[in-house]
């Protein structure tokens, strides 16, 4: 047995004791953070942002006028259409002779009301060859970066949003009269592109030529139909709002973190007294009742500010009854009050129908998931195809060694 479970159990027990001891401290900090939300003043916040933006170590989101407000969901329409899209992929395997990857997108189109129906599908897309498995600089074709790892994660996100745009476009004329919500899983902020060293031409290719183009296509559809889109983040780990509260609660006129707290360790800084170790959901979990949401905040991501324009990411937190989730949407959805209300009510209803998670996303995930047996079958099929073309299929000796046991 490679893992010594008896030793691990002792370590886990010690960890649990430490977590239990920190609960009371977290509760005290959470109450302090809630007080800051209640006392929020827009002018004071904007003044602090302007004075400290270049020397404050955290990125504060844009705050609404009443960040402490709890908003009830309106009754959802009796007849509506929910379309969920999810994806999974098989990454490039450097241990085999073929450079390729596969993205599988799943779609769940669920209609509710007088004529309920469901349509489920999955579409695999194989990418192979140099042009499909790398991103090239349009201004210099000798510059390229392979699509793998985090870059592949971003490309998959593009495929998911393009699939959603197609699914919304393919709605038949009768259903197009219904309110429609399109949902994707995870954030609309392309976090995979924030890794250090990713060149600008790659970001431009993925965003301008893919992700944002698809969002703009959906935006055009929404001009003539009641179509809203959003992303759903289950058990979010974001601290954006908490970062803003660090700025609000800073005792110094200018929040110069290096000057005032550069020699202080974590836990000793003044802002740690209400923000250390807390997530946004920790604070809003104490304020939101089942079905309620917060007001709308704006993402603090520099990527969003630099590239997204009218698709700038806005978000709110919602108590689904089972968890505090984060719901993100483009600015053009967030600026329309009726659209936000529709997103809120339909997300709440989808979570009710899906036992705490949107039903359309749950079904889309089932369509998209690539199981371990699927991955093995893919490799076996690839081997058969190559051998059928009189090409030898082989693996690296490292990969081969993992498949056999010496002792």
C-alpha positions in Angstrom: 0.0 0.0 0.0 1.6 3.3 -1.2 -0.3 5.5 1.2 0.2 5.1 5.0 -3.4 5.7 6.0 -2.7 5.3 9.7 -0.2 8.2 9.6 -2.6 10.2 7.4 -5.5 9.7 9.8 -3.4 11.3 12.6 -2.6 14.3 10.4 -6.3 14.7 9.4 -7.3 14.6 13.1 -4.8 17.3 13.9 -6.1 19.4 11.0 -9.8 19.0 12.2 -8.9 20.2 15.7 -7.2 23.3 14.2 -10.3 24.0 12.0 -12.6 23.7 15.0 -10.6 26.2 17.0 -10.7 28.7 14.2 -14.5 28.7 13.8 -15.1 31.2 16.6 -12.6 33.6 15.2 -14.1 33.3 11.8 -17.6 34.1 13.2 -16.3 37.2 14.9 -14.6 38.4 11.7 -17.8 37.7 9.7 -19.8 39.9 12.0 -17.3 42.7 11.6 -17.5 42.3 7.8 -21.3 42.4 7.9 -21.1 45.7 9.8 -18.9 47.2 7.1 -21.4 46.2 4.4 -24.2 47.8 6.4 -22.2 51.1 6.8 -21.1 51.2 3.1 -20.8 54.7 1.6 -20.3 55.0 -2.1 -18.5 58.3 -2.0 -16.1 57.1 0.6 -15.4 53.9 -1.3 -14.8 55.7 -4.6 -12.5 58.1 -2.8 -10.5 55.3 -1.3 -10.3 53.6 -4.7 -9.0 56.7 -6.4 -6.4 57.4 -3.7 -5.1 53.9 -3.2 -5.6 52.0 -6.5 -1.9 51.7 -7.3 -0.7 50.8 -3.8 -3.5 48.6 -2.5 -2.6 44.9 -2.8 -6.0 43.6 -3.4 -8.5 44.2 -6.3 -11.8 45.6 -5.2 -14.9 45.0 -7.3 -17.4 47.7 -8.2 -20.0 47.9 -5.4 -23.7 48.6 -5.7 -25.3 51.4 -3.7 -26.6 48.9 -1.1 -24.2 45.9 -0.9 -26.0 44.7 2.2 -29.4 44.4 0.6 -31.2 41.1 0.3 -33.6 40.7 -2.7 -36.4 38.2 -3.0 -36.9 36.2 -6.2 -40.0 37.0 -8.3 -42.3 34.2 -9.3 -40.8 32.4 -12.2 -42.8 32.2 -15.5 -44.9 29.0 -15.7 -43.6 28.3 -19.2 -39.9 28.7 -19.9 -36.9 27.1 -21.6 -33.7 26.3 -19.8 -30.6 25.4 -21.8 -27.5 24.1 -20.0 -24.1 23.5 -21.6 -21.1 21.8 -20.1 -17.9 20.3 -21.4 -15.1 17.9 -20.7 -11.9 17.1 -22.6 -9.1 14.6 -23.2 -5.8 16.5 -23.0 -2.9 16.0 -25.3 -1.0 12.9 -24.3 2.8 13.4 -24.8 3.3 9.6 -24.3 1.8 8.6 -27.6 2.9 9.4 -31.2 -0.1 11.5 -32.2 -0.7 15.1 -31.0 -4.4 15.5 -30.6 -7.1 16.4 -28.0 -10.8 16.0 -27.8 -13.5 18.3 -26.4 -16.9 16.9 -25.7 -19.8 19.4 -25.2 -23.1 18.3 -23.6 -26.4 20.2 -24.1 -29.6 19.9 -22.0 -32.6 21.7 -23.3 -35.5 21.5 -20.8 -38.9 23.0 -21.5 -41.3 23.6 -18.6 -45.0 24.5 -18.5 -47.9 23.3 -20.6 -45.8 21.3 -23.1 -42.8 20.0 -21.2 -40.1 18.2 -23.1 -36.4 17.6 -22.9 -33.6 17.3 -25.5 -30.2 15.9 -24.5 -27.2 15.7 -26.7 -23.4 15.5 -26.8 -20.9 16.4 -29.5 -17.3 15.3 -29.5 -14.8 17.4 -31.5 -11.4 16.0 -32.2 -8.5 18.5 -32.8 -5.4 17.2 -34.5 -2.5 18.4 -36.6 -0.4 21.4 -36.1 -2.9 24.1 -37.1 -5.6 22.7 -34.8 -3.4 22.0 -31.7 -1.6 25.4 -31.5 -2.5 29.0 -31.6 -0.5 31.2 -34.0 0.4 34.9 -33.9 -1.4 36.4 -36.9 1.3 39.0 -37.3 4.2 36.5 -37.1 3.3 32.9 -38.2 6.6 31.7 -36.7 5.3 32.4 -33.3 2.9 29.9 -31.7 1.9 28.2 -28.5 0.6 24.7 -28.1 -3.0 24.1 -26.9 -2.6 22.1 -23.8 -3.0 22.5 -20.0 -4.6 25.8 -19.0 -4.8 27.0 -22.7 -6.8 23.9 -23.5 -9.1 24.8 -20.6 -9.7 28.2 -22.1 -10.4 26.7 -25.5 -12.9 24.3 -24.0 -14.7 27.3 -22.4 -14.9 28.9 -25.9 -16.4 25.7 -27.3 -19.0 25.6 -24.5 -20.1 29.2 -25.0 -20.2 28.7 -28.8 -22.3 25.6 -28.3 -24.7 27.6 -26.1 -25.0 30.3 -28.8 -25.8 27.6 -31.4 -28.4 25.9 -29.1 -30.1 29.3 -28.5 -30.1 30.0 -32.2 -31.6 26.6 -33.0 -34.7 27.2 -30.8 -37.8 26.6 -33.0 -40.2 29.6 -33.7 -42.8 28.4 -31.1 -40.3 28.1 -28.3 -38.6 31.3 -29.2 -41.6 33.1 -27.8 -40.9 31.7 -24.3 -38.5 33.2 -21.7 -35.2 31.4 -22.2 -32.2 31.1 -19.9 -28.9 29.8 -21.1 -26.5 28.5 -18.3 -22.9 27.4 -18.3 -21.0 26.0 -15.4 -18.2 28.0 -13.9 -17.0 31.6 -14.2 -17.3 33.9 -17.3 -13.8 35.3 -16.4 -11.3 33.3 -18.4 -9.1 32.5 -15.5 -7.0 30.1 -17.6 -5.6 33.1 -19.5 -4.3 34.7 -16.3 -1.3 32.4 -16.1 2.0 34.3 -16.3 3.7 34.2 -19.6 0.6 33.8 -21.9 1.2 36.2 -24.8 -1.3 38.8 -25.8 -1.9 37.2 -29.2 -3.2 34.0 -27.5 -5.5 36.0 -25.3 -6.8 38.0 -28.3 -7.3 34.8 -30.3 -9.3 33.0 -27.6 -11.3 36.1 -26.5 -11.9 38.2 -29.5 -12.1 35.4 -32.1 -14.0 33.0 -29.9 -15.5 33.7 -26.5 -16.5 37.3 -26.9 -17.7 36.7 -30.4 -20.1 34.1 -29.2 -21.3 36.3 -26.3 -22.0 39.1 -28.8 -23.9 36.7 -31.0 -26.2 35.9 -28.0 -26.5 39.6 -27.2 -27.9 40.1 -30.7 -30.4 37.4 -30.2 -31.6 39.0 -27.0 -32.6 42.2 -28.9 -35.6 40.4 -30.4 -36.3 37.6 -27.9 -36.4 37.2 -24.1 -33.1 35.5 -23.9 -30.8 35.8 -20.9 -27.5 34.0 -20.1 -25.5 33.5 -17.0 -22.9 31.2 -15.4 -23.4 29.3 -12.2 -20.6 28.8 -9.7 -21.4 26.2 -7.0 -19.7 26.8 -3.6 -17.6 29.7 -4.9 -14.2 30.4 -3.5 -14.1 34.1 -4.5 -12.9 36.8 -2.1 -13.6 39.8 -4.4 -16.1 41.4 -2.1 -14.0 40.7 1.0 -11.1 42.4 -0.8 -13.2 45.5 -1.2 -14.1 45.4 2.5 -10.3 45.3 3.3 -10.1 48.7 1.5 -13.2 50.0 3.3 -12.0 49.0 6.7 -8.4 50.1 6.3 -7.6 52.6 9.2 -5.2 54.6 7.0 -6.3 57.5 4.8 -4.3 56.0 1.9 -4.3 52.2 1.9 -0.6 51.8 1.0 -0.2 48.1 1.9 3.6 48.1 1.5 4.2 51.3 3.5 1.9 50.5 6.4 1.8 46.7 6.6 4.8 45.6 4.6 6.5 44.2 7.7 3.4 42.6 9.2 2.6 39.0 8.7 -0.8 37.6 7.8 -3.1 37.9 10.8 -1.4 41.1 12.1 -2.7 43.6 9.5 -5.7 45.7 10.6 -7.8 44.5 7.7 -7.3 40.9 8.8 -9.5 41.5 11.8 -12.6 41.2 9.6 -11.3 39.6 6.3 -8.7 37.0 7.1 -9.7 33.6 5.8 -13.2 34.6 4.9 -14.8 34.0 1.5 -17.6 36.2 0.1 -20.1 33.3 0.6 -19.2 33.3 4.4 -20.5 36.8 4.8 -23.6 36.6 2.5 -24.5 33.2 4.0 -25.4 35.1 7.2 -27.5 37.7 5.3 -29.4 35.8 2.6 -32.5 33.7 3.3 -33.5 30.9 0.9 -34.1 32.2 -2.6 -32.7 35.7 -1.9 -29.8 37.3 -3.8 -27.5 40.2 -3.2 -27.3 43.3 -5.3 -25.1 43.3 -8.4 -21.3 43.7 -8.1 -18.8 44.2 -10.9 -15.7 41.9 -11.5 -12.4 43.3 -10.5 -10.4 41.2 -13.0 -8.0 43.2 -15.1 -8.6 40.8 -17.9 -12.3 41.7 -17.9 -11.5 45.4 -17.8 -9.0 45.2 -20.6 -10.9 43.0 -23.1 -14.5 42.4 -22.3 -16.1 45.8 -23.0 -19.9 45.4 -23.2 -19.5 41.8 -21.9 -17.9 43.0 -18.7 -18.7 40.5 -16.0 -21.3 41.3 -13.3 -22.3 39.0 -10.5 -24.5 38.4 -7.5 -24.7 35.8 -4.8 -27.8 33.8 -4.2 -29.0 31.5 -1.5 -30.4 28.5 -3.3 -31.6 26.9 -0.1 -28.7 24.4 -0.2 -25.7 26.7 -0.6 -24.6 30.2 -1.4 -23.8 30.3 -5.1 -22.3 32.9 -7.4 -24.2 33.8 -10.6 -22.3 35.8 -13.3 -23.7 37.6 -16.3 -22.5 40.0 -19.0 -23.1 43.7 -18.4 -25.8 43.8 -21.1 -27.8 41.4 -19.1 -27.1 43.0 -15.7 -28.1 46.5 -16.9 -31.7 45.4 -17.6 -33.6 45.0 -14.4 -36.2 42.6 -15.9 -33.4 40.4 -17.2 -31.7 40.2 -13.9 -35.0 39.3 -12.2 -35.5 36.6 -14.8 -32.0 35.2 -14.2 -32.6 35.2 -10.5 -36.0 33.5 -10.6 -35.1 30.9 -13.1 -31.8 30.0 -11.4 -33.6 29.6 -8.2 -36.2 27.4 -9.9 -33.6 25.3 -11.6 -31.8 24.7 -8.3 -35.1 23.7 -6.7 -35.7 21.2 -9.5 -32.1 20.0 -9.5 -31.9 19.3 -5.7 -29.6 22.3 -5.1 -27.9 22.6 -8.5 -29.4 23.8 -11.8 -31.2 20.9 -13.4 -30.2 21.9 -16.9 -26.5 22.0 -15.9 -26.8 18.7 -14.1 -28.1 17.0 -17.2 -25.6 18.8 -19.5 -22.8 17.5 -17.3 -24.1 13.9 -17.7 -24.0 14.4 -21.4 -20.5 15.9 -21.4 -18.6 13.8 -18.9 -15.8 11.6 -20.3 -15.4 8.6 -18.0 -12.3 6.6 -17.4 -13.6 3.8 -19.6 -14.3 6.3 -22.3 -10.7 7.6 -22.2 -9.4 4.0 -22.4 -11.7 3.3 -25.3 -10.5 6.5 -27.1 -6.9 5.3 -26.9 -7.8 1.8 -28.1 -9.7 3.3 -31.0 -6.9 5.6 -31.8 -4.5 2.6 -31.8 -6.8 0.6 -34.1 -7.1 3.5 -36.6 -3.4 4.0 -36.8 -2.7 0.4 -37.3 -5.4 0.3 -40.0 -3.2 2.8 -41.8 -0.1 0.7 -41.3 1.2 3.2 -38.7 2.8 1.9 -35.5 1.2 3.0 -32.2 3.5 3.2 -29.2 3.8 4.8 -25.8 6.7 6.1 -23.8 8.6 3.7 -21.6 7.4 5.8 -18.6 3.8 5.3 -19.5 4.5 1.6 -20.2 6.1 1.2 -16.7 2.9 2.5 -15.0 0.9 -0.3 -16.7 2.9 -3.2 -15.3 3.8 -4.2 -11.7 7.3 -5.3 -10.9 6.6 -6.5 -7.4 
